[in-house]
């Protein structure tokens, strides 16, 4: 049968009617299916991103817990070693000249051997500014006399005192704090007398008054327990090697 394409017939009218009525429904169905597929793909991406984020957070938590995977800094010149996470900046330049600053809350002279900084990115979107850990010692008579007693500032704030045995050495633990211009400084000091010197391994957490930040920043209080647990683990690796 010869088909005359330009001739209008009953079946061409029927086909046109079917297409006119059916195409919108077909387009709607295809659009719905595309939206569902796009939703499945987006959900899969989000799930993958969440899984990757959770895996990263779990790996980080495990790393900060496992001290055996940390960098170990050996200081045979000063007679100690200490381990710490690799992502925390350190400075172990030995300062031969005795000067203040070897520990907090004292004006006595001493030697500062090691400084570690935990930057604010450790607790992003919080009021943490930074945390600093130091190790130092002094052989002055005044430093030795006050080594195992609370500092005047700590007494004024009613700081608790305890003790801890770290790798065979007993340390007395002191807590003190300071406030100024919307900034908080909380110090935990582990101190002991070893080889005729007063030793201090201590850390200071510097944070800001969260009410001083604009609400648009969306900051939340830093996780103190998380931060102090890492700092205490670092202190827990301190070992005298002579």
VOPAGU-2260 file (C-alpha; in pm, 1 decimal, decimal comma):
REM VOPAGU-2260
SITE   aa  ch    i         X         Y         Z
SITE  UNK   A    0       0,0       0,0       0,0
SITE  UNK   A    1     132,6     339,2     -92,8
SITE  UNK   A    2     131,1     589,8     194,7
SITE  UNK   A    3      48,9     948,5     103,8
SITE  UNK   A    4     229,9    1144,2     381,0
SITE  UNK   A    5      71,4    1480,5     297,7
SITE  UNK   A    6    -281,8    1348,5     290,5
SITE  UNK   A    7    -495,1    1380,5     605,7
SITE  UNK   A    8    -660,0    1048,4     694,1
SITE  UNK   A    9    -853,5     911,3     988,5
SITE  UNK   A   10    -550,7     724,2    1118,9
SITE  UNK   A   11    -326,1    1031,3    1091,7
SITE  UNK   A   12    -582,9    1223,7    1294,9
SITE  UNK   A   13    -590,4     941,3    1552,3
SITE  UNK   A   14    -212,5     933,1    1575,8
SITE  UNK   A   15    -199,8    1310,5    1622,2
SITE  UNK   A   16    -463,1    1289,8    1894,9
SITE  UNK   A   17    -269,5    1017,1    2075,5
SITE  UNK   A   18      50,7    1217,1    2055,1
SITE  UNK   A   19    -124,5    1538,7    2164,7
SITE  UNK   A   20    -281,5    1372,2    2467,4
SITE  UNK   A   21      -5,0    1125,0    2551,0
SITE  UNK   A   22     309,5    1336,9    2517,0
SITE  UNK   A   23     242,4    1558,0    2823,8
SITE  UNK   A   24     180,0    1247,7    3036,3
SITE  UNK   A   25     491,9    1083,3    2896,2
SITE  UNK   A   26     695,2    1396,6    2966,8
SITE  UNK   A   27     555,9    1417,5    3319,6
SITE  UNK   A   28     640,4    1049,6    3383,8
SITE  UNK   A   29     992,0    1087,7    3246,3
SITE  UNK   A   30    1044,5    1402,6    3453,3
SITE  UNK   A   31     927,2    1223,0    3765,8
SITE  UNK   A   32    1157,0     930,3    3699,5
SITE  UNK   A   33    1447,6    1169,4    3631,5
SITE  UNK   A   34    1377,6    1349,9    3958,5
SITE  UNK   A   35    1372,3    1018,8    4145,3
SITE  UNK   A   36    1699,1     909,7    3984,9
SITE  UNK   A   37    1854,8    1248,5    4058,1
SITE  UNK   A   38    1735,0    1218,3    4417,5
SITE  UNK   A   39    1886,5     871,8    4448,5
SITE  UNK   A   40    2217,0     999,3    4308,6
SITE  UNK   A   41    2218,6    1300,9    4543,7
SITE  UNK   A   42    2130,3    1080,3    4839,9
SITE  UNK   A   43    2410,6     844,9    4744,1
SITE  UNK   A   44    2655,9    1134,4    4725,3
SITE  UNK   A   45    2542,7    1269,0    5061,9
SITE  UNK   A   46    2564,4     926,2    5219,6
SITE  UNK   A   47    2912,0     881,3    5073,9
SITE  UNK   A   48    3021,8    1220,0    5203,1
SITE  UNK   A   49    2881,6    1145,4    5548,8
SITE  UNK   A   50    3049,9     805,9    5553,9
SITE  UNK   A   51    3382,3     961,6    5449,8
SITE  UNK   A   52    3344,9    1233,5    5713,6
SITE  UNK   A   53    3265,1     978,0    5984,5
SITE  UNK   A   54    3557,2     761,7    5875,3
SITE  UNK   A   55    3790,9    1062,8    5886,8
SITE  UNK   A   56    3666,1    1169,8    6230,7
SITE  UNK   A   57    3701,5     814,6    6365,5
SITE  UNK   A   58    4054,1     786,1    6225,1
SITE  UNK   A   59    4148,4    1122,1    6383,3
SITE  UNK   A   60    4001,6    1019,5    6718,9
SITE  UNK   A   61    4195,2     692,4    6706,0
SITE  UNK   A   62    4517,6     874,8    6616,9
SITE  UNK   A   63    4491,6    1120,5    6907,1
SITE  UNK   A   64    4431,8     825,8    7140,2
SITE  UNK   A   65    4711,5     597,7    7020,4
SITE  UNK   A   66    5032,1     753,0    7157,1
SITE  UNK   A   67    5234,0     472,6    6995,8
SITE  UNK   A   68    5177,2     631,7    6653,5
SITE  UNK   A   69    5299,0     977,1    6758,2
SITE  UNK   A   70    5630,9    1147,2    6695,9
SITE  UNK   A   71    5877,4    1098,1    6981,3
SITE  UNK   A   72    6106,0    1390,6    7057,5
SITE  UNK   A   73    6430,2    1282,4    7223,5
SITE  UNK   A   74    6611,9    1544,7    7428,4
SITE  UNK   A   75    6928,1    1376,0    7558,9
SITE  UNK   A   76    7080,0    1720,6    7622,8
SITE  UNK   A   77    6798,8    1799,1    7866,9
SITE  UNK   A   78    6746,9    1440,1    7982,1
SITE  UNK   A   79    6392,8    1359,7    7869,9
SITE  UNK   A   80    6174,7    1241,6    7583,0
SITE  UNK   A   81    5816,2    1330,3    7494,8
SITE  UNK   A   82    5574,8    1213,6    7224,2
SITE  UNK   A   83    5313,6    1419,8    7043,4
SITE  UNK   A   84    5083,4    1416,1    6736,1
SITE  UNK   A   85    5261,3    1514,5    6417,8
SITE  UNK   A   86    5006,7    1782,4    6325,3
SITE  UNK   A   87    5084,5    1997,6    6629,9
SITE  UNK   A   88    5363,5    2254,9    6575,1
SITE  UNK   A   89    5657,6    2223,6    6815,2
SITE  UNK   A   90    5969,8    2415,1    6909,6
SITE  UNK   A   91    6243,6    2227,7    7094,3
SITE  UNK   A   92    6523,1    2482,0    7055,5
SITE  UNK   A   93    6721,6    2463,9    7377,6
SITE  UNK   A   94    6758,4    2801,0    7545,9
SITE  UNK   A   95    7090,2    2785,9    7724,4
SITE  UNK   A   96    7049,0    3115,7    7907,1
SITE  UNK   A   97    6835,0    3090,8    8217,0
SITE  UNK   A   98    6532,7    3323,5    8205,5
SITE  UNK   A   99    6168,9    3350,6    8317,4
SITE  UNK   A  100    5907,3    3169,4    8113,0
SITE  UNK   A  101    6013,8    2811,2    8178,5
SITE  UNK   A  102    5680,3    2765,2    8357,0
SITE  UNK   A  103    5369,5    2971,4    8429,1
SITE  UNK   A  104    5302,1    3175,9    8743,0
SITE  UNK   A  105    5664,6    3222,1    8845,2
SITE  UNK   A  106    5924,7    3494,7    8822,1
SITE  UNK   A  107    6216,6    3257,9    8882,0
SITE  UNK   A  108    6465,6    3187,3    8607,0
SITE  UNK   A  109    6491,6    2851,5    8434,8
SITE  UNK   A  110    6537,6    2673,1    8101,7
SITE  UNK   A  111    6256,7    2615,7    7852,3
SITE  UNK   A  112    6325,0    2302,3    7646,6
SITE  UNK   A  113    6007,9    2225,1    7457,0
SITE  UNK   A  114    5694,2    2405,7    7335,6
SITE  UNK   A  115    5395,6    2254,2    7155,5
SITE  UNK   A  116    5093,4    2439,0    7020,8
SITE  UNK   A  117    4747,2    2303,0    6951,0
SITE  UNK   A  118    4593,1    2554,1    6708,4
SITE  UNK   A  119    4227,8    2655,7    6704,4
SITE  UNK   A  120    4163,6    2438,9    6394,2
SITE  UNK   A  121    4172,6    2141,0    6630,3
SITE  UNK   A  122    3832,7    2265,1    6751,4
SITE  UNK   A  123    3693,7    2464,0    6454,6
SITE  UNK   A  124    3397,2    2697,3    6490,7
SITE  UNK   A  125    3448,7    2722,9    6866,6
SITE  UNK   A  126    3581,1    2981,3    7111,8
SITE  UNK   A  127    3915,4    2801,7    7143,3
SITE  UNK   A  128    4206,4    3031,2    7056,7
SITE  UNK   A  129    4493,8    2788,6    7116,8
SITE  UNK   A  130    4652,8    2558,8    7372,5
SITE  UNK   A  131    5024,0    2559,1    7456,2
SITE  UNK   A  132    5223,8    2282,9    7628,4
SITE  UNK   A  133    5576,0    2338,1    7761,2
SITE  UNK   A  134    5850,4    2146,9    7940,1
SITE  UNK   A  135    6116,6    2327,9    8141,0
SITE  UNK   A  136    6323,1    2316,8    8459,0
SITE  UNK   A  137    6509,7    2536,4    8702,9
SITE  UNK   A  138    6782,1    2468,6    8955,2
SITE  UNK   A  139    6743,5    2795,8    9147,2
SITE  UNK   A  140    6686,2    2772,2    9520,9
SITE  UNK   A  141    6368,8    2976,2    9494,4
SITE  UNK   A  142    6225,5    2754,9    9220,0
SITE  UNK   A  143    6305,6    2441,3    9417,3
SITE  UNK   A  144    6150,9    2585,0    9734,2
SITE  UNK   A  145    5818,4    2652,1    9559,9
SITE  UNK   A  146    5824,6    2360,1    9319,2
SITE  UNK   A  147    5575,1    2136,8    9498,0
SITE  UNK   A  148    5351,1    2402,2    9650,7
SITE  UNK   A  149    5062,6    2587,9    9483,9
SITE  UNK   A  150    5137,3    2924,8    9327,8
SITE  UNK   A  151    4975,3    3225,5    9497,8
SITE  UNK   A  152    4740,4    3275,2    9201,7
SITE  UNK   A  153    4626,2    2914,5    9216,9
SITE  UNK   A  154    4561,2    2937,6    9591,6
SITE  UNK   A  155    4351,7    3251,4    9543,0
SITE  UNK   A  156    4131,6    3063,6    9297,9
SITE  UNK   A  157    4098,6    2757,5    9518,6
SITE  UNK   A  158    4261,1    2531,4    9261,6
SITE  UNK   A  159    4260,9    2161,2    9335,9
SITE  UNK   A  160    4591,2    1978,1    9381,0
SITE  UNK   A  161    4648,6    1611,9    9301,7
SITE  UNK   A  162    4933,6    1381,3    9203,7
SITE  UNK   A  163    5012,5    1157,4    8909,0
SITE  UNK   A  164    5276,3     892,1    8844,8
SITE  UNK   A  165    5416,0     930,1    8493,7
SITE  UNK   A  166    5657,3     665,5    8373,0
SITE  UNK   A  167    5783,8     600,3    8722,7
SITE  UNK   A  168    5805,5     961,9    8839,9
SITE  UNK   A  169    5554,6    1121,3    9077,9
SITE  UNK   A  170    5433,4    1465,1    8975,2
SITE  UNK   A  171    5221,7    1704,8    9179,2
SITE  UNK   A  172    4943,9    1854,7    8965,4
SITE  UNK   A  173    4833,6    2216,9    9007,0
SITE  UNK   A  174    4554,4    2410,7    8837,8
SITE  UNK   A  175    4531,6    2785,9    8796,6
SITE  UNK   A  176    4356,5    3037,2    8578,3
SITE  UNK   A  177    4351,5    3395,4    8466,5
SITE  UNK   A  178    4100,7    3623,0    8295,5
SITE  UNK   A  179    4157,9    3938,8    8097,1
SITE  UNK   A  180    3971,0    4135,3    7828,8
SITE  UNK   A  181    3735,1    3852,2    7746,1
SITE  UNK   A  182    4013,1    3592,1    7739,7
SITE  UNK   A  183    4046,7    3287,7    7964,9
SITE  UNK   A  184    4376,9    3117,4    8047,1
SITE  UNK   A  185    4351,6    2782,9    8226,9
SITE  UNK   A  186    4681,9    2621,8    8326,6
SITE  UNK   A  187    4750,4    2266,7    8442,5
SITE  UNK   A  188    5102,5    2221,7    8576,8
SITE  UNK   A  189    5272,0    1885,7    8644,6
SITE  UNK   A  190    5574,3    1947,3    8866,1
SITE  UNK   A  191    5842,7    1733,0    9024,7
SITE  UNK   A  192    6197,4    1759,3    9159,5
SITE  UNK   A  193    6445,7    1552,5    8960,3
SITE  UNK   A  194    6824,8    1553,3    8962,0
SITE  UNK   A  195    6838,1    1867,5    9173,8
SITE  UNK   A  196    6603,6    2070,1    8952,2
SITE  UNK   A  197    6237,1    2167,2    8962,3
SITE  UNK   A  198    6066,7    2036,1    8650,2
SITE  UNK   A  199    5738,2    2163,3    8506,3
SITE  UNK   A  200    5544,4    1998,0    8224,9
SITE  UNK   A  201    5233,8    2205,8    8181,6
SITE  UNK   A  202    4972,7    2332,9    7942,7
SITE  UNK   A  203    4763,4    2647,7    7914,2
SITE  UNK   A  204    4431,1    2657,6    7731,3
SITE  UNK   A  205    4351,8    3000,2    7588,3
SITE  UNK   A  206    3987,5    3060,2    7498,1
SITE  UNK   A  207    3764,2    3359,3    7436,7
SITE  UNK   A  208    3443,7    3467,0    7605,0
SITE  UNK   A  209    3191,5    3326,0    7359,2
SITE  UNK   A  210    2944,8    3607,0    7428,2
SITE  UNK   A  211    3197,8    3852,0    7282,2
SITE  UNK   A  212    3172,2    3696,4    6935,4
SITE  UNK   A  213    2894,8    3803,5    6693,7
SITE  UNK   A  214    2609,6    3553,5    6675,9
SITE  UNK   A  215    2662,2    3538,9    6299,2
SITE  UNK   A  216    2988,0    3351,8    6361,4
SITE  UNK   A  217    2787,5    3053,6    6483,6
SITE  UNK   A  218    3052,4    2957,0    6738,7
SITE  UNK   A  219    2997,6    2697,0    7008,9
SITE  UNK   A  220    3197,3    2625,2    7327,3
SITE  UNK   A  221    3506,0    2411,5    7260,9
SITE  UNK   A  222    3512,1    2052,2    7383,9
SITE  UNK   A  223    3727,2    2088,3    7695,1
SITE  UNK   A  224    3724,5    1715,7    7774,5
SITE  UNK   A  225    3846,9    1628,8    7424,1
SITE  UNK   A  226    4124,6    1888,4    7436,1
SITE  UNK   A  227    4248,4    1812,4    7788,6
SITE  UNK   A  228    4248,8    1438,5    7718,6
SITE  UNK   A  229    4494,4    1491,1    7430,4
SITE  UNK   A  230    4707,9    1729,1    7637,1
SITE  UNK   A  231    4716,5    1489,4    7932,8
SITE  UNK   A  232    4817,8    1205,4    7700,7
SITE  UNK   A  233    5107,6    1414,0    7572,6
SITE  UNK   A  234    5216,8    1485,8    7930,2
SITE  UNK   A  235    5176,9    1113,5    7997,7
SITE  UNK   A  236    5453,9    1033,7    7747,6
SITE  UNK   A  237    5710,1    1251,5    7928,6
SITE  UNK   A  238    6000,1    1031,9    8039,6
SITE  UNK   A  239    6327,7    1111,6    8209,1
SITE  UNK   A  240    6614,0     940,3    8027,7
SITE  UNK   A  241    6885,7    1019,8    8277,7
